Amino acid sequence: MMQPSDIPSLPRGVRLHHDRVRGSWVLLAPERAVMLDATAHAILSRVDGQRSFGEITAELAEAYDAPPEAIAGDAAGFLGALRDRRFLELA
Amino acid sequence: MTVARPPIAMLAELTHRCPLSCPYCSNPVDMALKDSELSTDAWKDVFVQAADIGVLQLHLSGGEPATRRDLEELVAAAREAGLYTNLITSGIGLTERRLEALDRAGLDHIQLSLQGTTPEMADEIGGYRGGYDRKMQVAAWIGKIGFPLTLNAVLHRRNLHQLPRALEMAVEMGARRIEVATVQFHGWALQNRDALMPTREQAEEATRIVTEARTRLKGTLVIDYVPADYHSDYPKRCMGGWGSTGLNVAPDGQVLPCHAAQSIPHLRFDTVGDRPLAEIWQHSDAFNAYRGTDWMPEPCASCERKTVDFGGCRCQAMALAGDPSATDPVCVKSPHHVDLQARAAAHAAAEAPLVYRGQPGRTVVEPVGE
Protein backbone atom coordinates (compact mmCIF):
# COMPACT_ATOMS: atom_id res chain seq x y z
CA MET A 1 0.00 0.00 0.00
CA MET A 2 1.19 3.48 -0.82
CA GLN A 3 2.23 5.74 2.07
CA PRO A 4 1.84 9.56 2.06
CA SER A 5 5.61 9.95 2.37
CA ASP A 6 6.35 7.74 -0.65
CA ILE A 7 7.78 9.63 -3.61
CA PRO A 8 6.62 8.12 -6.90
CA SER A 9 8.56 8.57 -10.13
CA LEU A 10 8.49 7.27 -13.66
CA PRO A 11 11.53 5.11 -14.38
CA ARG A 12 13.59 5.47 -17.52
CA GLY A 13 11.68 4.14 -20.52
CA VAL A 14 8.28 5.21 -19.18
CA ARG A 15 6.99 8.60 -20.24
CA LEU A 16 3.92 10.72 -20.75
CA HIS A 17 3.14 11.52 -24.34
CA HIS A 18 0.48 13.64 -25.92
CA ASP A 19 -1.13 11.64 -28.70
CA ARG A 20 -2.01 14.26 -31.30
CA VAL A 21 -3.79 11.76 -33.54
CA ARG A 22 -6.23 10.53 -30.86
CA GLY A 23 -6.24 13.82 -28.98
CA SER A 24 -5.41 12.26 -25.63
CA TRP A 25 -2.59 11.59 -23.21
CA VAL A 26 -0.90 8.25 -23.15
CA LEU A 27 1.71 6.60 -20.93
CA LEU A 28 4.36 5.01 -23.11
CA ALA A 29 6.24 2.05 -21.63
CA PRO A 30 8.03 -1.03 -22.93
CA GLU A 31 5.60 -2.83 -25.27
CA ARG A 32 2.67 -0.89 -23.85
CA ALA A 33 0.73 2.29 -24.51
CA VAL A 34 -1.69 3.06 -21.70
CA MET A 35 -4.44 5.47 -22.74
CA LEU A 36 -5.06 7.97 -19.94
CA ASP A 37 -8.32 9.61 -18.99
CA ALA A 38 -8.35 13.10 -17.44
CA THR A 39 -8.04 11.76 -13.88
CA ALA A 40 -5.14 9.46 -14.69
CA HIS A 41 -3.36 12.30 -16.49
CA ALA A 42 -3.96 14.66 -13.57
CA ILE A 43 -2.28 12.18 -11.25
CA LEU A 44 0.65 11.29 -13.50
CA SER A 45 1.39 14.88 -14.51
CA ARG A 46 2.20 15.47 -10.83
CA VAL A 47 4.51 12.46 -10.57
CA ASP A 48 7.89 14.14 -10.90
CA GLY A 49 10.15 12.36 -8.43
CA GLN A 50 9.92 15.41 -6.15
CA ARG A 51 6.40 15.48 -4.78
CA SER A 52 5.32 12.86 -2.26
CA PHE A 53 2.18 10.81 -2.69
CA GLY A 54 0.62 12.84 0.16
CA GLU A 55 1.44 16.12 -1.60
CA ILE A 56 0.04 14.87 -4.88
CA THR A 57 -3.27 13.76 -3.39
CA ALA A 58 -3.60 17.01 -1.39
CA GLU A 59 -3.11 19.02 -4.59
CA LEU A 60 -5.67 16.92 -6.44
CA ALA A 61 -8.18 17.20 -3.60
CA GLU A 62 -7.89 20.96 -3.78
CA ALA A 63 -7.92 21.19 -7.56
CA TYR A 64 -10.98 18.95 -7.92
CA ASP A 65 -12.67 19.96 -4.67
CA ALA A 66 -12.93 16.33 -3.61
CA PRO A 67 -12.42 14.51 -0.26
CA PRO A 68 -8.68 13.72 0.17
CA GLU A 69 -9.39 10.15 1.37
CA ALA A 70 -11.34 9.32 -1.79
CA ILE A 71 -8.63 10.83 -4.00
CA ALA A 72 -5.91 8.95 -2.11
CA GLY A 73 -7.76 5.65 -2.50
CA ASP A 74 -8.23 6.07 -6.26
CA ALA A 75 -4.69 7.33 -6.85
CA ALA A 76 -3.16 4.53 -4.78
CA GLY A 77 -5.08 1.94 -6.79
CA PHE A 78 -3.99 3.44 -10.12
CA LEU A 79 -0.35 3.98 -9.16
CA GLY A 80 -0.14 0.60 -7.44
CA ALA A 81 -1.25 -1.11 -10.66
CA LEU A 82 1.42 0.79 -12.59
CA ARG A 83 4.00 -0.21 -9.99
CA ASP A 84 3.09 -3.89 -10.34
CA ARG A 85 3.81 -3.56 -14.06
CA ARG A 86 7.08 -1.81 -13.28
CA PHE A 87 5.90 1.43 -14.90
CA LEU A 88 6.37 3.32 -11.61
CA GLU A 89 8.96 3.42 -8.85
CA LEU A 90 8.65 4.52 -5.22
CA ALA A 91 11.33 6.12 -3.09
CA MET B 1 -16.53 -0.39 -45.22
CA THR B 2 -15.76 0.74 -41.69
CA VAL B 3 -12.90 3.13 -41.09
CA ALA B 4 -9.97 1.38 -39.43
CA ARG B 5 -8.87 2.83 -36.12
CA PRO B 6 -5.32 4.18 -36.00
CA PRO B 7 -2.57 1.58 -35.51
CA ILE B 8 -0.64 1.62 -32.23
CA ALA B 9 2.51 -0.28 -33.15
CA MET B 10 4.77 -0.71 -36.13
CA LEU B 11 7.38 -3.41 -36.55
CA ALA B 12 10.16 -2.14 -38.79
CA GLU B 13 12.20 -5.04 -40.11
CA LEU B 14 15.23 -3.01 -41.09
CA THR B 15 17.03 -5.94 -42.68
CA HIS B 16 16.80 -9.71 -43.02
CA ARG B 17 20.57 -10.01 -42.56
CA CYS B 18 21.62 -11.59 -39.28
CA PRO B 19 24.80 -13.16 -37.86
CA LEU B 20 22.68 -15.80 -36.10
CA SER B 21 20.74 -18.52 -37.88
CA CYS B 22 18.10 -19.58 -35.37
CA PRO B 23 16.01 -22.45 -36.74
CA TYR B 24 12.77 -20.74 -35.65
CA CYS B 25 13.46 -17.36 -37.24
CA SER B 26 10.22 -15.56 -38.04
CA ASN B 27 11.62 -14.04 -41.21
CA PRO B 28 10.13 -15.44 -44.41
CA VAL B 29 11.99 -18.33 -45.99
CA ASP B 30 12.36 -16.13 -49.07
CA MET B 31 14.31 -13.23 -47.59
CA ALA B 32 14.88 -9.72 -48.91
CA LEU B 33 18.37 -9.09 -50.27
CA LYS B 34 20.57 -6.30 -48.94
CA ASP B 35 20.29 -4.39 -52.23
CA SER B 36 16.51 -4.22 -51.87
CA GLU B 37 16.56 -2.71 -48.34
CA LEU B 38 15.02 0.72 -47.84
CA SER B 39 17.52 3.56 -47.61
CA THR B 40 18.08 5.62 -44.48
CA ASP B 41 15.96 8.45 -45.84
CA ALA B 42 13.16 6.12 -46.90
CA TRP B 43 12.96 4.66 -43.39
CA LYS B 44 12.97 8.13 -41.86
CA ASP B 45 10.03 9.08 -44.07
CA VAL B 46 8.17 5.91 -43.03
CA PHE B 47 8.65 6.83 -39.36
CA VAL B 48 7.17 10.30 -39.89
CA GLN B 49 4.21 8.83 -41.79
CA ALA B 50 3.69 6.21 -39.08
CA ALA B 51 3.54 8.85 -36.34
CA ASP B 52 1.12 10.85 -38.49
CA ILE B 53 -1.35 7.95 -38.66
CA GLY B 54 -1.21 7.29 -34.91
CA VAL B 55 1.59 4.79 -34.38
CA LEU B 56 3.02 5.21 -30.86
CA GLN B 57 5.39 2.28 -30.55
CA LEU B 58 8.14 1.49 -33.03
CA HIS B 59 9.84 -1.88 -32.82
CA LEU B 60 13.15 -1.90 -34.67
CA SER B 61 13.83 -5.45 -35.66
CA GLY B 62 15.24 -7.62 -38.43
CA GLY B 63 17.09 -9.91 -38.99
CA GLU B 64 19.56 -8.24 -36.69
CA PRO B 65 18.89 -4.48 -36.77
CA ALA B 66 22.44 -3.73 -35.59
CA THR B 67 23.55 -5.01 -38.99
CA ARG B 68 22.33 -1.66 -40.32
CA ARG B 69 25.13 0.85 -39.87
CA ASP B 70 22.59 3.67 -39.82
CA LEU B 71 20.73 2.23 -36.80
CA GLU B 72 21.71 5.14 -34.52
CA GLU B 73 20.56 7.67 -37.12
CA LEU B 74 17.27 5.81 -37.58
CA VAL B 75 16.61 5.78 -33.83
CA ALA B 76 17.22 9.52 -33.62
CA ALA B 77 14.84 10.11 -36.53
CA ALA B 78 12.15 7.92 -34.96
CA ARG B 79 12.39 9.79 -31.67
CA GLU B 80 12.27 13.06 -33.56
CA ALA B 81 9.05 11.83 -35.19
CA GLY B 82 7.60 11.26 -31.70
CA LEU B 83 7.78 7.46 -31.58
CA TYR B 84 8.64 5.25 -28.61
CA THR B 85 11.64 3.28 -29.84
CA ASN B 86 12.25 -0.35 -28.94
CA LEU B 87 15.27 -2.22 -30.27
CA ILE B 88 14.79 -5.98 -30.72
CA THR B 89 18.26 -7.47 -30.93
CA SER B 90 20.44 -10.52 -30.38
CA GLY B 91 23.12 -8.13 -29.18
CA ILE B 92 25.55 -9.28 -31.86
CA GLY B 93 26.96 -6.26 -33.65
CA LEU B 94 26.46 -3.91 -30.71
CA THR B 95 29.51 -2.46 -29.02
CA GLU B 96 29.66 -0.28 -25.93
CA ARG B 97 30.33 2.68 -28.20
CA ARG B 98 27.30 1.95 -30.37
CA LEU B 99 25.10 1.51 -27.31
CA GLU B 100 26.26 4.89 -26.03
CA ALA B 101 25.38 6.39 -29.40
CA LEU B 102 21.94 4.75 -29.24
CA ASP B 103 21.54 6.24 -25.78
CA ARG B 104 22.33 9.71 -27.15
CA ALA B 105 19.91 9.07 -30.03
CA GLY B 106 17.13 8.57 -27.47
CA LEU B 107 16.52 4.82 -27.66
CA ASP B 108 13.77 4.04 -25.13
CA HIS B 109 14.04 0.30 -24.54
CA ILE B 110 15.97 -2.81 -25.53
CA GLN B 111 14.64 -6.29 -26.00
CA LEU B 112 17.46 -8.82 -25.92
CA SER B 113 16.90 -12.32 -27.27
CA LEU B 114 18.02 -15.39 -25.35
CA GLN B 115 18.58 -18.63 -27.26
CA GLY B 116 19.62 -20.58 -24.17
CA THR B 117 20.94 -20.07 -20.65
CA THR B 118 24.27 -21.81 -21.25
CA PRO B 119 26.87 -21.09 -23.97
CA GLU B 120 26.45 -24.64 -25.27
CA MET B 121 22.69 -24.34 -25.76
CA ALA B 122 22.62 -20.73 -26.94
CA ASP B 123 25.42 -21.13 -29.46
CA GLU B 124 23.97 -24.36 -30.86
CA ILE B 125 20.51 -22.87 -31.31
CA GLY B 126 21.80 -19.57 -32.67
CA GLY B 127 24.31 -21.35 -34.88
CA TYR B 128 26.94 -18.82 -33.84
CA ARG B 129 29.96 -19.76 -31.74
CA GLY B 130 30.76 -17.22 -29.04
CA GLY B 131 27.35 -15.63 -29.37
CA TYR B 132 26.33 -16.30 -25.79
CA ASP B 133 29.45 -14.74 -24.27
CA ARG B 134 29.07 -11.75 -26.54
CA LYS B 135 25.42 -11.38 -25.54
CA MET B 136 26.31 -11.44 -21.83
CA GLN B 137 28.85 -8.68 -22.47
CA VAL B 138 26.17 -6.64 -24.27
CA ALA B 139 23.73 -7.22 -21.39
CA ALA B 140 26.32 -5.81 -18.98
CA TRP B 141 26.76 -2.69 -21.15
CA ILE B 142 22.99 -2.27 -21.35
CA GLY B 143 22.82 -2.40 -17.55
CA LYS B 144 25.71 0.04 -17.19
CA ILE B 145 24.08 2.61 -19.45
CA GLY B 146 20.74 2.01 -17.77
CA PHE B 147 18.52 1.11 -20.70
CA PRO B 148 15.26 -0.52 -19.63
CA LEU B 149 15.62 -4.17 -20.63
CA THR B 150 13.29 -6.98 -21.61
CA LEU B 151 14.79 -10.43 -21.98
CA ASN B 152 13.14 -12.41 -24.75
CA ALA B 153 13.54 -16.14 -24.14
CA VAL B 154 12.41 -18.35 -27.01
CA LEU B 155 11.64 -21.83 -25.77
CA HIS B 156 11.12 -25.18 -27.43
CA ARG B 157 11.68 -28.86 -26.78
CA ARG B 158 15.48 -28.57 -26.61
CA ASN B 159 15.66 -25.75 -24.05
CA LEU B 160 12.36 -25.61 -22.12
CA HIS B 161 14.12 -27.13 -19.10
CA GLN B 162 16.16 -23.91 -18.92
CA LEU B 163 13.11 -21.72 -18.22
CA PRO B 164 13.76 -21.41 -14.44
CA ARG B 165 17.32 -20.26 -15.11
CA ALA B 166 16.10 -17.79 -17.77
CA LEU B 167 13.84 -16.19 -15.17
CA GLU B 168 16.76 -15.94 -12.73
CA MET B 169 18.98 -14.40 -15.38
CA ALA B 170 16.37 -11.75 -16.15
CA VAL B 171 16.33 -10.74 -12.49
CA GLU B 172 20.13 -10.79 -12.27
CA MET B 173 20.42 -8.57 -15.35
CA GLY B 174 17.99 -6.09 -13.84
CA ALA B 175 15.44 -6.66 -16.59
CA ARG B 176 12.00 -5.36 -15.70
CA ARG B 177 10.34 -7.74 -18.06
CA ILE B 178 10.79 -11.13 -19.68
CA GLU B 179 8.95 -12.57 -22.63
CA VAL B 180 8.67 -16.31 -22.29
CA ALA B 181 7.78 -17.24 -25.83
CA THR B 182 7.24 -20.81 -26.87
CA VAL B 183 8.23 -21.13 -30.51
CA GLN B 184 5.43 -20.26 -32.88
CA PHE B 185 5.59 -22.38 -35.99
CA HIS B 186 5.84 -19.93 -38.85
CA GLY B 187 8.64 -19.17 -41.27
CA TRP B 188 11.71 -21.28 -40.65
CA ALA B 189 10.18 -22.92 -37.59
CA LEU B 190 7.67 -24.78 -39.78
CA GLN B 191 10.58 -26.81 -41.15
CA ASN B 192 11.74 -27.60 -37.62
CA ARG B 193 8.64 -28.98 -35.99
CA ASP B 194 10.17 -32.45 -35.55
CA ALA B 195 13.21 -30.91 -33.87
CA LEU B 196 11.54 -28.23 -31.76
CA MET B 197 7.92 -29.15 -30.93
CA PRO B 198 7.61 -29.33 -27.16
CA THR B 199 5.82 -32.25 -25.57
CA ARG B 200 2.45 -31.62 -23.96
CA GLU B 201 4.07 -32.28 -20.57
CA GLN B 202 6.73 -29.65 -21.26
CA ALA B 203 4.10 -27.13 -22.29
CA GLU B 204 2.12 -27.75 -19.09
CA GLU B 205 5.25 -27.52 -16.95
CA ALA B 206 6.14 -24.18 -18.56
CA THR B 207 2.69 -22.80 -17.74
CA ARG B 208 3.07 -23.99 -14.16
CA ILE B 209 6.52 -22.38 -13.79
CA VAL B 210 5.29 -19.08 -15.27
CA THR B 211 2.22 -18.99 -13.02
CA GLU B 212 4.33 -19.59 -9.91
CA ALA B 213 6.98 -17.06 -10.95
CA ARG B 214 4.39 -14.35 -11.65
CA THR B 215 3.29 -14.51 -8.02
CA ARG B 216 6.77 -14.81 -6.58
CA LEU B 217 8.27 -12.00 -8.69
CA LYS B 218 5.35 -9.57 -8.63
CA GLY B 219 6.67 -6.02 -8.68
CA THR B 220 10.15 -7.23 -9.65
CA LEU B 221 9.78 -8.92 -13.01
CA VAL B 222 6.82 -8.74 -15.37
CA ILE B 223 6.36 -11.98 -17.31
CA ASP B 224 4.65 -12.04 -20.68
CA TYR B 225 3.97 -15.59 -21.78
CA VAL B 226 3.27 -17.09 -25.18
CA PRO B 227 2.17 -20.70 -24.60
CA ALA B 228 2.71 -23.62 -26.96
CA ASP B 229 -0.39 -23.14 -29.06
CA TYR B 230 -0.44 -26.51 -30.87
CA HIS B 231 -1.23 -27.93 -27.44
CA SER B 232 -3.91 -25.32 -26.64
CA ASP B 233 -7.68 -25.46 -27.05
CA TYR B 234 -8.20 -21.87 -28.18
CA PRO B 235 -6.08 -19.96 -30.68
CA LYS B 236 -3.99 -16.90 -29.97
CA ARG B 237 -5.43 -13.44 -30.59
CA CYS B 238 -3.00 -12.98 -33.42
CA MET B 239 -1.86 -9.36 -33.92
CA GLY B 240 -4.73 -8.35 -31.62
CA GLY B 241 -6.94 -8.87 -34.67
CA TRP B 242 -5.78 -8.53 -38.29
CA GLY B 243 -5.23 -4.90 -39.32
CA SER B 244 -6.51 -3.61 -35.98
CA THR B 245 -3.51 -2.47 -33.95
CA GLY B 246 -0.28 -3.04 -35.78
CA LEU B 247 1.56 -3.16 -39.07
CA ASN B 248 4.86 -4.49 -40.25
CA VAL B 249 7.22 -2.97 -42.79
CA ALA B 250 9.53 -5.49 -44.43
CA PRO B 251 13.15 -4.58 -45.33
CA ASP B 252 12.15 -3.81 -48.92
CA GLY B 253 9.27 -1.56 -47.86
CA GLN B 254 6.37 -3.94 -48.34
CA VAL B 255 3.71 -3.21 -45.74
CA LEU B 256 2.34 -6.36 -44.15
CA PRO B 257 -0.48 -6.97 -41.66
CA CYS B 258 1.86 -9.38 -39.82
CA HIS B 259 5.40 -10.64 -40.29
CA ALA B 260 4.26 -13.96 -41.75
CA ALA B 261 1.59 -12.55 -44.09
CA GLN B 262 3.67 -13.29 -47.17
CA SER B 263 2.93 -16.97 -46.57
CA ILE B 264 -0.65 -16.33 -47.73
CA PRO B 265 -0.38 -16.64 -51.51
CA HIS B 266 -3.40 -14.61 -52.63
CA LEU B 267 -2.47 -11.44 -50.72
CA ARG B 268 -0.97 -8.48 -52.57
CA PHE B 269 1.06 -5.99 -50.58
CA ASP B 270 1.61 -2.32 -51.15
CA THR B 271 5.04 -0.79 -50.74
CA VAL B 272 5.97 2.45 -49.01
CA GLY B 273 7.00 4.97 -51.60
CA ASP B 274 4.35 3.69 -54.01
CA ARG B 275 1.45 4.70 -51.79
CA PRO B 276 1.12 6.74 -48.58
CA LEU B 277 1.15 4.67 -45.40
CA ALA B 278 -2.21 6.16 -44.34
CA GLU B 279 -3.81 4.88 -47.53
CA ILE B 280 -2.18 1.47 -47.19
CA TRP B 281 -3.46 1.11 -43.62
CA GLN B 282 -7.01 2.08 -44.59
CA HIS B 283 -7.39 0.68 -48.08
CA SER B 284 -4.78 -1.96 -48.87
CA ASP B 285 -6.43 -5.21 -49.96
CA ALA B 286 -4.10 -7.18 -47.70
CA PHE B 287 -5.19 -5.24 -44.61
CA ASN B 288 -8.87 -5.44 -45.45
CA ALA B 289 -8.79 -9.16 -46.31
CA TYR B 290 -9.26 -10.32 -42.69
CA ARG B 291 -10.02 -7.10 -40.85
CA GLY B 292 -12.93 -7.21 -38.40
CA THR B 293 -15.30 -10.17 -38.47
CA ASP B 294 -17.21 -9.94 -41.79
CA TRP B 295 -14.80 -12.30 -43.56
CA MET B 296 -15.36 -15.12 -41.10
CA PRO B 297 -16.87 -18.44 -42.14
CA GLU B 298 -18.40 -20.86 -39.64
CA PRO B 299 -17.71 -21.92 -36.96
CA CYS B 300 -16.16 -18.47 -36.29
CA ALA B 301 -19.05 -16.36 -37.61
CA SER B 302 -21.48 -17.48 -34.91
CA CYS B 303 -18.88 -18.01 -32.17
CA GLU B 304 -19.07 -15.97 -28.98
CA ARG B 305 -15.26 -15.77 -28.97
CA LYS B 306 -15.02 -14.18 -32.41
CA THR B 307 -13.98 -10.80 -31.02
CA VAL B 308 -11.82 -12.45 -28.35
CA ASP B 309 -9.39 -14.20 -30.69
CA PHE B 310 -10.63 -13.13 -34.15
CA GLY B 311 -10.48 -16.72 -35.39
CA GLY B 312 -6.81 -17.04 -34.43
CA CYS B 313 -3.91 -16.79 -36.81
CA ARG B 314 -4.52 -16.51 -40.57
CA CYS B 315 -1.03 -17.67 -41.45
CA GLN B 316 -1.45 -20.74 -39.26
CA ALA B 317 -4.80 -21.52 -40.92
CA MET B 318 -2.96 -21.30 -44.25
CA ALA B 319 -0.07 -23.48 -43.10
CA LEU B 320 -2.15 -26.16 -41.38
CA ALA B 321 -5.51 -26.17 -43.15
CA GLY B 322 -4.43 -24.82 -46.52
CA ASP B 323 -7.04 -22.08 -46.25
CA PRO B 324 -6.21 -18.65 -44.77
CA SER B 325 -9.86 -17.90 -43.97
CA ALA B 326 -10.40 -21.15 -42.05
CA THR B 327 -10.70 -21.25 -38.28
CA ASP B 328 -7.22 -21.59 -36.77
CA PRO B 329 -6.81 -25.38 -36.39
CA VAL B 330 -5.65 -24.82 -32.81
CA CYS B 331 -9.30 -24.09 -31.92
CA VAL B 332 -11.36 -26.96 -30.49
CA LYS B 333 -14.16 -25.93 -32.86
CA SER B 334 -11.99 -26.43 -35.94
CA PRO B 335 -12.58 -29.68 -37.87
CA HIS B 336 -8.78 -29.93 -38.04
CA HIS B 337 -8.24 -29.69 -34.28
CA VAL B 338 -8.11 -33.40 -33.49
CA ASP B 339 -5.76 -34.01 -36.37
CA LEU B 340 -3.55 -31.12 -35.22
CA GLN B 341 -3.27 -32.54 -31.73
CA ALA B 342 -2.19 -35.88 -33.17
CA ARG B 343 0.33 -34.15 -35.42
CA ALA B 344 1.67 -32.12 -32.48
CA ALA B 345 2.20 -35.32 -30.49
CA ALA B 346 3.95 -36.94 -33.46
CA HIS B 347 6.23 -33.91 -33.97
CA ALA B 348 7.02 -33.90 -30.26
CA ALA B 349 7.97 -37.59 -30.35
CA ALA B 350 10.10 -37.27 -33.48
CA GLU B 351 13.82 -36.59 -33.73
CA ALA B 352 15.34 -34.40 -36.39
CA PRO B 353 18.42 -32.26 -36.93
CA LEU B 354 17.93 -28.50 -36.86
CA VAL B 355 17.42 -26.78 -40.18
CA TYR B 356 19.14 -23.46 -39.63
CA ARG B 357 17.89 -20.24 -41.11
CA GLY B 358 20.14 -19.32 -44.01
CA GLN B 359 21.15 -15.98 -45.38
CA PRO B 360 19.13 -15.06 -48.49
CA GLY B 361 19.22 -18.05 -50.82
CA ARG B 362 21.16 -20.35 -48.48
CA THR B 363 20.01 -23.01 -46.01
CA VAL B 364 22.23 -24.85 -43.52
CA VAL B 365 21.41 -28.18 -41.90
CA GLU B 366 22.84 -29.20 -38.54
CA PRO B 367 25.32 -32.08 -38.92
CA VAL B 368 23.74 -35.30 -37.67
CA GLY B 369 25.69 -36.87 -34.77
CA GLU B 370 29.07 -35.56 -33.66
Interface residues (C-beta under 8 A of the other chain):
Chain A: P11 R12 G13 V14 R15 H17 D19 R20 V21 R22 V26 L28 P30 E31 A33 R83 D84 R85 R86
Chain B: P6 I8 A9 D52 I53 G54 L56 Q57 G82 Y84 N86 D108 H109 Q111 G146 F147 P148 T150 R176 R177 K218 G219 T220 L221 V222 D224
